[in-house]
Every structure is written in structure tokens, then in C-alpha cells.
């Protein structure tokens, strides 16, 4: 990125502290630096003691890592948040309607808005979901929307996470850590709560139970097991909701229902919050070698005797080529102009766009359409000539596998360093709960921060950290 690029500083503009940060900045100015250093080490010890870790795939040592936590919160005003929340709710409604449409009438394709090949050639599209509607018509019960900021009023959606969005446990633990370390701050500054999320998640999952369900629905969290990178989150959410954490071998089909093994025999369950990918859900329907799923679960699902959240096949909405059509998708299904904008996106499958990307590779970010977690991407301004040349060959060989975007001037927020506050780039992943009665968005979300000076990569797998996100009360 050129040296003349300026980044929006969320803490201050033209040397003046912005309104959302004023009370915090006044408090911070009175703090002893040594005390804050001690608190930072306490937070790290707390995270280690609690087991807040993640695994990195592809690492030879496969060690569990601690996600670095920064003790300076990212602060949004209630006005800023309300606009974001409205935009997220609108987008989530559009995504749900889109998923229902592509698995049923495919009107968006008939209308000529979306090319048929983006569905027909998409590995995440599941023919098994055609002509089947989940209970309440909800496909994406939990959605994480990645948002970046480039100016005072300029927010963009970077990507949608409609399959199995992760990170909410870090949002909750970050807040709990801040409450323990700085209780006086929360007396001084009125911050909206995030602690209701587990209760609301359970209520939302219970509301998705099959119609025949009697009494309080039985909900479980299905995990691939302890070797999964997000296992901590799976166990954390099950514990916080007060439901069982199960693996595939704990479940079986009993009399047309899914039941879990207990000390008193098998108990019928109604809702599975699954953190297992589609391909491993049912070895009789998908990958026959899978040991993580439940043989026959798709038949029970299509018969209406179990709810799987999020629904199988929702990964189509995470596809980065589909993302490039999201403004049209939102307007097609809601009848409204999108409140939140997309990042400008070049579809490399289109010859003209491909040529532009090849001509400007050193200035763009190129991503795999099915990629996630910062893998399989090229950050042009930070790439070597050798890396650029290698990626050019990949693009020419499989152009439809990639999209490209300009390098965004991501906003910065302060982090705590030994020398005091320093600006670092961030994104934000708010979490939406979707039920037949509406969309509920927890005030805040997971702020991910690039801890290395100048870096734009915030993913924890690539060295990023997290911080508490405050939405102020009016």
C-alpha cells in the first residue's frame, strides 16, 4: 500500500479524542503504566488457566496456541452500532431468503441476476437439500458477519460466515476478563451487556425444534472432538447453555429419531447445533469415510424429526464469488437497497476482470472463493516478486477459483504496548441469532486485531489477537 494512504483512527481525529473514547481516555490517562503491564500479564494467565486456546491446522507441531488479548477495548457509540445492526439484520434476512430460493424455485437464477454456474458448479451446494425447507424456514440460525471500517461512517462487509461461524466464545471471555480486571471501568462507563448471548442462543435453538416436539426441546452441541481447532468454543458454549456436548459416536438413529447415549439408555434429541462440516455429517450420504457424523442423520432430518443448525448446504452463502452478488441478492429478496456495502470485488472468472487483476496483482488482495482463515490468499502489496509470479500462474490455470479486491485502508484502534497506546488495524465479527420471529444481534462482537505494526491480517491463525468490543448505552 502506498505511503500516502491515511487510515481512519477510531480513537482520535486531528488530535481530538472521538466521543465514544472520551470517558475511557480520561480513565486511561490516570492509570499507572506498571499496573496495566501487570494486568496484561494477569489476563494472559487467566486465558491459559481457562484453556482459551486454538489449534493451527497444517502446523507440524500442531500445538495449542493462546490467542493474544489486548486490554484496550474497541468502543462504538450506540448510534454507530444501531446502523451496523440494522445493516446486518437486513443482510442476514437476504441470505436466508437466498438459501431458501436456491434450494427450491431458484427465482434469482431465472431472473438473470445470478449465473447458474455459481450454484451448479459449487461444491457447497447440496442436492440433498433441494425441495426441503428446515423448520421455520431458517437456514442460518447463527451468522457471523465480518465488517471492516475505512472512515467515520464507512463500514463494509468483508465476508459472510453462514456455515459454522466461530469466535463468539472469545467475545464472551474477553468481556468476562475485562470485568474481572477493571470493575471500576464498568461503573464509570455504561457498556451494553453481551452476557445474555448463551441464554439467547439456547432459546433460539429451542425455537427451531421440529413441529412435533413436546415439552422443552432437547438441544446438543455436536463437535468433531478435541483435535478440532475450535474445540474450546464447542465445550464452552455447551457448558454456558447447559446442554450436552456430543460427538458422532454418542448419537444413533432410534425409531426414526436421533438419540444420544446416556447412563439411562438412549434419549431422543430435537436440535443439533453442529460444528461438524457438511461433508462429515452423514457417512451414508456424504463422505463414506467420515467417523465424525451420524449414519442416517440426513434421512431423519429430511423426515422432519431433527433440526440441524446451521442447515446443511448453507456454505453456498460463504462463497466469495456469491459474495460479490450480495448487494443484488439483498435487494432482490428484501426490496431494499443494502444498508451495508460490499468491498469492490473482481470476479476472476470474467475475462475482463481477470485481465485487470493480472495487470494490477501487486496492488490487490486475491482470495480463493472457498478459502477461509486467511489461507490461500495473496496480499499483493506485501508479496515478493516470486509469490506474485506463482499466483499469476494459479490465476491463469483456474481463474474461477479466485476473486480479487483492493487493499482496504482498514481503520485502526489503540492497543496497549510497553510504550503506551499504539494504533493497529482491526475488523469486527458481530454475531446474529436468527429464528422465525426475527434477528437478534448481540451488541458488539469479536474485534480481531493485527498486533504487528502495519499488518492488515487480523486472523488468529496468522498472528492476530482479540479485544473486548464495547457498545455504549445512550
C-alpha positions in Angstrom: 0.0 0.0 0.0 1.3 3.4 -0.9 2.9 5.5 1.9 0.4 8.4 1.3 -2.6 6.3 2.5 -4.2 7.6 5.6 -6.2 5.3 7.9 -9.2 6.3 10.0 -8.2 6.4 13.6 -11.1 5.3 15.8 -9.5 6.8 18.9 -8.9 10.4 17.6 -9.3 12.6 14.6 -7.0 15.6 14.1 -5.6 15.2 17.6 -9.0 15.3 19.2 -10.3 12.2 21.0 -13.5 11.0 19.4 -16.7 11.0 21.6 -17.0 7.2 22.1 -13.5 7.1 23.6 -13.6 10.2 25.8 -14.5 8.6 29.1 -12.2 5.7 28.6 -9.3 8.0 27.5 -9.8 10.1 30.7 -9.6 6.9 32.8 -6.6 5.6 30.9 -4.7 8.9 31.4 -4.8 8.4 35.2 -3.5 4.8 35.1 -0.1 3.7 36.2 1.7 2.0 33.3 3.2 -0.7 35.6 -0.2 -1.6 36.9 -1.5 -2.0 33.3 1.5 -4.2 32.4 0.7 -6.4 35.4 -3.0 -6.6 34.4 -2.0 -7.6 30.9 0.1 -10.5 32.3 -2.9 -11.4 34.5 -5.2 -11.6 31.5 -2.7 -13.9 29.7 -2.5 -16.2 32.8 -6.4 -16.2 33.0 -6.7 -17.3 29.4 -4.1 -20.0 29.9 -5.7 -21.3 33.1 -9.1 -21.3 31.5 -7.9 -23.1 28.4 -8.8 -20.4 25.9 -6.7 -21.8 23.1 -6.9 -22.9 19.4 -5.1 -25.3 17.2 -3.5 -24.3 13.9 -4.1 -26.7 11.0 -1.0 -27.6 8.9 1.5 -26.9 11.7 3.9 -29.8 12.2 3.8 -29.4 15.9 0.0 -28.8 16.0 0.4 -27.1 19.3 -2.4 -25.4 21.1 -1.9 -21.6 21.0 -3.1 -18.8 23.2 -4.9 -16.0 21.3 -3.2 -12.8 22.4 -5.6 -10.5 24.2 -5.3 -6.7 24.2 -6.7 -4.9 27.3 -7.8 -1.7 25.5 -11.4 -2.1 24.4 -12.7 -1.2 20.9 -15.5 1.3 21.6 -18.6 2.0 19.4 -21.3 4.6 20.1 -24.9 3.3 20.3 -25.7 5.3 17.1 -22.8 3.6 15.2 -24.0 0.2 16.5 -27.6 0.7 15.6 -26.7 1.4 12.0 -24.5 -1.7 11.9 -27.1 -3.9 13.5 -29.8 -2.8 11.0 -27.5 -3.5 8.1 -26.5 -6.9 9.5 -30.2 -7.9 10.1 -31.1 -6.9 6.6 -28.2 -8.9 5.1 -29.0 -12.0 7.2 -32.6 -11.9 6.1 -31.4 -11.7 2.5 -29.1 -14.6 2.9 -31.8 -16.8 4.4 -34.2 -16.0 1.6 -31.5 -16.6 -0.9 -30.8 -20.1 0.5 -34.5 -21.0 0.5 -34.7 -19.8 -3.1 -31.7 -21.7 -4.5 -32.9 -25.0 -2.9 -36.4 -24.5 -4.2 -37.6 -22.3 -7.1 -34.3 -20.7 -8.0 -36.0 -17.5 -9.0 -32.9 -15.4 -8.7 -31.3 -17.5 -11.5 -34.5 -17.3 -13.6 -34.4 -13.5 -13.2 -30.9 -13.5 -14.7 -29.4 -11.9 -11.6 -27.1 -14.8 -10.6 -25.3 -17.0 -13.1 -26.5 -20.7 -12.8 -22.9 -21.9 -12.9 -22.2 -20.3 -9.5 -24.7 -22.8 -8.0 -24.4 -25.8 -10.3 -20.5 -25.9 -10.0 -20.4 -25.0 -6.3 -19.2 -27.8 -4.0 -21.1 -26.3 -1.1 -24.4 -26.6 -2.9 -26.1 -29.9 -1.6 -28.6 -31.5 -4.0 -29.9 -33.4 -0.9 -31.4 -30.1 0.3 -33.4 -29.4 -2.9 -37.2 -29.1 -2.2 -36.6 -29.3 1.6 -37.3 -26.4 3.9 -35.9 -26.5 7.5 -38.3 -25.8 10.4 -39.4 -22.2 10.4 -37.7 -21.6 7.1 -34.5 -20.8 8.9 -31.2 -22.0 7.3 -28.7 -19.8 9.1 -29.5 -19.8 12.8 -26.1 -18.3 13.8 -24.3 -15.9 11.4 -21.0 -14.1 11.9 -20.6 -11.1 9.6 -17.0 -9.8 9.1 -17.1 -6.0 9.0 -14.3 -3.5 8.3 -14.2 0.3 8.6 -12.5 2.8 6.5 -14.0 6.1 7.7 -16.3 7.8 10.2 -19.4 6.4 8.5 -17.9 3.9 6.1 -18.4 0.3 7.1 -18.1 -2.6 4.6 -18.9 -6.3 4.8 -15.7 -8.2 4.1 -17.3 -11.7 4.2 -20.3 -13.7 5.5 -19.9 -16.7 7.7 -23.2 -18.7 7.4 -21.8 -22.2 7.7 -20.3 -22.6 11.2 -19.2 -19.2 12.4 -16.7 -19.3 15.3 -15.3 -16.8 17.8 -18.3 -16.0 20.0 -16.6 -17.7 23.0 -13.7 -15.2 22.7 -16.1 -12.3 22.7 -17.7 -13.6 25.9 -14.4 -14.4 27.6 -12.9 -11.1 26.6 -15.7 -9.3 28.4 -15.5 -11.5 31.4 -11.8 -10.8 31.7 -12.3 -7.1 31.4 -15.0 -7.2 34.1 -12.6 -9.1 36.5 -9.6 -6.8 35.8 -11.3 -3.4 35.7 -14.6 -3.5 37.5 -14.3 0.2 38.2 -14.4 1.0 34.5 -17.8 -0.6 34.1 -19.2 1.6 36.9 -17.8 4.7 35.2 -18.8 3.8 31.6 -22.2 2.3 30.7 -21.5 -0.6 28.3 -24.2 -2.8 26.8 -24.1 -6.4 28.0 -23.0 -9.4 25.9 -23.5 -12.0 28.7 -27.1 -12.8 27.6 -25.8 -14.5 24.4 -25.7 -18.1 25.7 -29.2 -17.9 27.1 -30.4 -16.3 23.8 -28.6 -18.9 21.8 -30.3 -21.7 23.6 -33.8 -20.0 23.2 -33.1 -19.5 19.5 -32.1 -23.2 19.1 -35.1 -24.4 21.0 -37.4 -22.3 18.8 -36.0 -24.2 15.8 -37.2 -27.6 17.1 -39.3 -29.8 14.9 -43.0 -29.1 15.0 -43.9 -32.4 16.7 -41.6 -31.7 19.6 -43.4 -31.9 23.0 -42.1 -30.1 26.2 -38.8 -28.3 26.3 -36.7 -29.3 23.3 -33.5 -31.3 23.9 -30.6 -29.4 22.4 -27.0 -30.7 22.0 -23.7 -29.3 20.5 -22.1 -31.7 18.1 -18.3 -31.4 18.0 -15.7 -33.2 15.8 -13.7 -33.7 19.0 -10.8 -32.4 21.0 -8.5 -32.1 18.0 -10.7 -29.6 16.2 -9.2 -26.0 16.2 -12.4 -24.6 17.8 -13.0 -27.4 20.4 -12.6 -24.9 23.3 -15.6 -22.9 21.9 -17.7 -26.0 21.4 -17.3 -27.1 25.0 -17.6 -23.5 26.3 -21.0 -22.9 24.5 -22.4 -26.3 25.6 -21.5 -25.5 29.2 -22.8 -22.0 29.0 -26.1 -23.1 27.5 -26.4 -26.1 29.9 -26.7 -28.7 27.2 -24.7 -31.8 26.3 -21.5 -31.7 24.2 -21.6 -34.8 22.0 -19.5 -36.5 19.3 -20.9 -38.6 16.4 -20.3 -41.9 18.2 -22.6 -40.7 21.0 -25.6 -40.5 18.6 -27.6 -43.0 16.7 -30.9 -43.4 14.8 -33.6 -44.8 17.1 -37.1 -45.3 15.7 -36.7 -42.6 13.1 -35.3 -40.1 15.5 -31.7 -39.1 16.6 -30.9 -40.2 20.1 -27.9 -39.7 22.4 -26.3 -42.3 24.6 -26.9 -41.6 28.4 -26.4 -43.6 31.6 -30.1 -44.4 31.4 -30.1 -45.6 27.8 -30.7 -43.5 24.6 -32.6 -40.2 24.8 -34.2 -38.6 21.8 -32.8 -35.1 20.9 -34.6 -32.4 18.9 -31.9 -29.9 17.9 -28.3 -30.3 17.0 -26.0 -27.3 17.0 -23.4 -28.8 14.8 -19.8 -27.8 14.5 -19.1 -30.6 12.0 -18.7 -29.7 8.3 -21.3 -30.9 5.8 -19.1 -33.5 4.2 -18.6 -35.3 7.5 -22.2 -35.1 8.9 -23.5 -38.4 7.4 -21.3 -41.2 6.0 -24.3 -42.7 4.3 -25.0 -39.5 2.3 -21.7 -37.7 2.1 -18.1 -38.8 2.8 -18.3 -42.6 3.5 -15.1 -42.5 5.4 -16.3 -40.0 8.0 -16.1 -41.0 11.6 -17.4 -37.7 12.9 -21.0 -37.8 11.9 -24.1 -39.9 12.4 -25.1 -42.6 9.8 -28.6 -41.9 8.6 -29.0 -38.4 10.1 -29.9 -36.8 6.7 -32.9 -39.2 6.3 -34.1 -38.2 9.8 -33.5 -34.5 9.0 -35.5 -34.6 5.8 -38.3 -36.5 7.5 -38.6 -33.5 9.9 -37.6 -35.4 13.1 -34.4 -33.4 13.9 -33.2 -29.8 13.3 -29.6 -29.3 12.3 -28.3 -25.8 12.9 -27.0 -24.3 10.7 -28.7 -26.2 8.0 -26.6 -28.4 5.7 -25.8 -26.5 2.4 -25.6 -23.0 3.9 -21.9 -22.8 2.9 -23.0 -21.6 -0.5 -23.6 -18.2 1.1 -20.0 -18.1 2.3 -18.6 -18.5 -1.2 -16.7 -15.4 -2.2 -18.0 -15.4 -5.8 -21.6 -15.4 -4.4 -20.5 -12.6 -2.0 -19.8 -10.4 -5.0 -23.5 -10.6 -5.9 -24.7 -9.9 -2.3 -25.9 -6.3 -2.9 -28.2 -7.7 -5.7 -29.2 -10.6 -3.5 -30.2 -8.4 -0.6 -32.2 -6.1 -2.9 -33.9 -9.0 -4.7 -35.2 -10.6 -1.6 -35.8 -7.6 0.7 -36.8 -5.0 -1.8 -34.4 -2.6 -0.1 -31.1 -1.1 -1.0 -28.3 -2.6 1.1 -27.5 -0.6 4.2 -24.0 -2.1 4.4 -21.8 -2.1 1.3 -19.7 -4.8 -0.1 -16.0 -4.4 -0.8 -15.4 -3.8 -4.5 -14.8 -7.3 -5.9 -13.4 -8.5 -9.2 -14.6 -12.0 -10.4 -11.6 -13.6 -12.0 -14.0 -16.0 -13.9 -14.9 -13.0 -16.0 -12.1 -12.4 -18.7 -12.1 -8.6 -18.4 -11.9 -8.7 -14.6 -9.1 -11.4 -14.8 -7.1 -9.2 -17.1 -7.4 -6.3 -14.7 -6.3 -8.4 -11.8 -3.3 -9.8 -13.6 -2.3 -6.3 -14.6 -2.6 -4.9 -11.1 -1.7 -8.0 -9.0 0.8 -6.2 -6.8 -1.9 -3.8 -5.6 -4.8 -6.3 -4.9 -5.8 -8.9 -2.4 -6.6 -12.2 -4.1 -8.7 -14.8 -2.4 -9.9 -18.4 -3.1 -13.7 -18.4 -3.4 -13.9 -21.2 -0.9 -11.0 -20.1 1.3 -11.2 -19.0 4.9 -9.0 -18.1 7.9 -6.5 -16.0 5.8 -5.3 -19.1 3.9 -4.9 -19.5 0.2 -4.8 -15.7 -0.4 -2.3 -13.2 -1.8 -1.8 -9.8 -0.3 -0.3 -8.1 -3.3 1.4 -5.1 -1.7 3.2 -7.4 0.8 4.1 -10.2 -1.7 7.5 -10.9 -3.2 8.1 -11.0 -7.0 8.3 -14.8 -6.7 5.0 -15.0 -4.9 3.3 -12.7 -7.4 4.6 -14.8 -10.3 3.4 -18.0 -8.7 -0.1 -16.6 -8.0 -0.3 -15.3 -11.6 0.1 -18.9 -12.8 -2.6 -20.1 -10.4 -5.0 -17.4 -11.7 -4.4 -18.3 -15.3 -4.9 -22.0 -14.6 -8.1 -21.7 -12.5 -9.5 -18.1 -12.8 -13.0 -19.1 -11.5 -11.3 -20.2 -8.2 -10.5 -16.6 -7.3 -11.8 -13.2 -6.6 -9.8 -10.0 -6.1 -10.3 -6.9 -4.0 -8.5 -3.6 -3.5 -6.3 -3.4 -0.4 -8.6 -1.6 2.1 -7.4 1.2 4.3 -8.6 -0.6 7.5 -9.4 1.6 10.5 -7.1 1.5 13.5 -7.8 1.3 17.2 -5.4 1.6 20.1 -3.6 -1.4 21.6 -1.6 -1.4 24.8 2.2 -1.6 24.4 5.1 -1.1 26.7 5.5 2.4 25.3 1.8 3.2 25.7 -1.1 3.3 23.2 -0.3 2.4 19.5 -2.7 2.1 16.5 -3.3 -1.3 14.9 -5.7 -2.4 12.2 -8.9 -4.3 13.1 -12.0 -5.9 11.8 -15.3 -6.9 13.6 -17.4 -10.0 13.6 -20.8 -9.4 15.2 -23.0 -12.5 15.8 -26.6 -12.7 14.7 -29.1 -15.3 16.0 -31.9 -16.0 13.5 -35.3 -17.5 14.4 -38.7 -17.5 12.7 -39.6 -14.5 14.8 -36.6 -12.3 13.7 -32.9 -11.5 14.0 -31.2 -10.8 17.4 -27.7 -9.3 17.3 -25.5 -9.3 20.4 -24.3 -5.7 20.9 -20.6 -5.8 20.0 -19.0 -8.9 18.6 -15.4 -10.1 18.2 -12.8 -7.5 17.4 -9.8 -9.1 15.8 -6.6 -7.0 15.8 -3.4 -7.2 13.7 -0.8 -6.9 16.5 2.1 -6.4 14.2 2.6 -2.8 13.2 1.4 -2.1 9.7 -0.1 -5.6 9.2 -3.6 -5.9 7.7 -4.0 -9.6 8.6 -6.1 -10.0 11.8 -6.7 -13.8 11.8 -5.6 -15.5 14.9 -4.1 -18.3 12.8 -1.9 -15.6 11.2 -0.7 -14.0 14.4 -3.6 -11.7 15.2 -5.2 -11.1 18.6 -8.6 -10.1 20.0 -10.0 -7.3 22.2 -13.3 -6.6 24.0 -15.8 -4.7 21.9 -17.9 -2.1 23.8 -21.2 -0.7 22.5 -22.1 2.2 24.7 -25.5 2.8 26.1 -27.2 6.1 25.2 
